[in-house]
Amino acid sequence: MTRSVQALAYARPSALESTGSGRLLGLETAGGLTPRGAEAHPRFFSGFLASPQVAARGLLAVADVAAARYHQRIRPGSLDPVVTGNGDRLRFESFSGCGGVYARLDVLDEGLGGAETGHGTTNVDVNNPLREALSRMTGDDPLHLRVGPDEMAVSTLAGAVVEKKVPLPDRWLRGFAEAQVASARFDLRAELTGAEAVRFLRSLPRTQARGRGPLWIAQSGRTLRPTTRPGAGAVCLPGPDRLVALERVLRYATGLRVYGPVPDGAAAASAWEVTLPGMRLTLTLSPDPARGFSGEGGVLEALATEEAEQDAELVAVLLAWEPRIDPADLAAQAGLTADRVRAALTRLGTAGRVGYDVADAAYFHRELPYDADRAERHNPRLVSARRLVAEGAVELNGESAAVASGDRRYRVRESDGVLSCTCQWWSDYRGRRGPCKHALAVRMVRRGVTVATATGAAIGAETVTGAAP
């Protein structure tokens, strides 16, 4: 698995301190992007939180996910959470070390006491002493939150004194993009009150029996009923123990909303959103604890088109750190169709430049502070498909095509816009994890990707990854 190293440089450690007017939670920032460009220590917010204990517990939950591996539980390096200021809210995001759980805490306008935030994205330092201090926090004394250096320190920072270097697997980067794409296909499937949400979540089994299929959850009156069969309206719950981070905030829960795709009988991703006073905490789970988001293949179609690449460059110029992106408005501004804008947003998601909020059913603008182009360059199926195109391995024949790969030839057929293949990948997943490399190569050839273009992309990817054919 290819890894890069993410170096995070902070001016000082984040800390929870007592002051004459209450407590001060100072979250220090590393390098990030803002409307003014790249900044070493951007400043996004300074103000009092409406629900101090809820915010503290929510931040701990996001940090819990960043430090966790829910599959093959070895101790990983933990990447500090990412925070985005969208003007009317702060979003704290993290991803589990195993790549199967995405967490986000949205501190909304009412949770911020109506104070505005800055715009931009950066990492925030969440160290062990801070975690311990937040865990011990009791009472509802006023809590002043500062994200970034205080005003006096902005002009006097002499340099970073705290540095963290964390291995950053490419599958982790791809997982951020795939989780966003999966979420965009979800609908609200169930909703509970706070009391029922607490009762249900505490009743879930702590483990998933070995060899057993995933749990399915269906609304039953005012509660949710676990079942082993995916009936109409059911939501998949693969690995119920992966919801453990929600326990941090259960005593403050005002409700639970569950989101998922239309069930088709196969295990699927799902999102679990606990509503809180002025905030929302959402965990998005991959279809299987042993299966991270990185291999789901939802972004491949958008990555395989030159048109989407050009559209993404145009749409990116129009983004302005919106908390809700309106595709229709973007389409009008860019002179593109709604479908092309959605494909462009999917592509921007692979670069960490947009996320998706299931509660708003809308994309939001952020700029993840890492070399996100690696997520595309290191996508194995995309690299392999480009190599097949570069080698001239695709032979079109009406609605079918033959693809020479190694010493075998595979038949790719198209029906109602869906490509099927005679390879083992298609036999195993039937398109549920995106197209195989052969179908992807056929799609690229049909859309006019040239051999020269594919050759350059394949060589570039191989230079970066050192991957064998």
Number of C-alpha atoms within 10 A of each C-alpha: 7 14 15 13 12 16 16 22 23 25 20 18 19 23 20 20 14 11 10 6 10 13 18 20 22 23 23 25 31 25 20 23 20 22 12 9 8 15 16 18 25 25 26 24 24 22 17 21 22 22 22 23 21 24 27 20 22 28 24 22 24 28 26 22 29 25 19 22 22 18 18 9 10 11 10 15 14 23 26 24 24 24 27 29 27 24 19 18 25 28 21 24 26 26 31 25 26 27 29 28 29 23 26 26 24 24 27 20 19 16 23 26 14 15 17 18 21 21 26 29 32 34 28 26 27 21 13 11 13 20 19 12 14 19 14 9 15 9 7 12 13 16 24 22 20 19 25 25 23 14 10 8 11 13 9 8 14 9 12 14 11 13 15 14 13 17 15 19 20 22 23 21 27 29 28 28 29 25 30 25 22 24 24 19 15 18 18 16 18 21 19 20 17 19 16 18 23 22 14 16 17 13 9 14 12 13 11 16 10 6 6 8 16 23 21 22 22 21 17 10 8 12 16 20 13 17 16 12 16 20 14 11 17 27 29 32 28 24 23 18 15 23 20 16 22 23 16 18 22 24 12 19 24 18 19 25 19 27 24 26 21 16 16 11 12 13 20 22 25 25 28 21 23 26 23 24 16 19 24 23 27 28 27 27 30 30 22 19 23 14 15 24 31 24 18 23 23 22 28 23 18 21 22 23 18 16 16 22 17 11 20 23 13 18 20 16 9 12 15 16 23 17 24 16 21 13 20 15 12 20 17 12 12 15 12 16 13 15 12 18 25 20 21 23 28 30 28 27 28 27 23 24 22 25 28 24 17 24 16 11 16 16 24 22 27 28 23 25 22 19 13 21 14 22 22 20 19 22 21 15 19 27 25 23 25 29 24 26 26 22 15 17 19 27 16 14 10 8 11 16 18 19 23 16 15 9 5 8 15 16 17 26 19 16 9 5 8 10 21 20 24 14 17 10 16 20 11 10 13 15 18 14 16 20 27 25 25 34 28 25 30 27 21 22 21 12 13 12 20 16 17 12 13 24 18 14 18 22 16 14 23 18 11 13 18 12 13 6 9
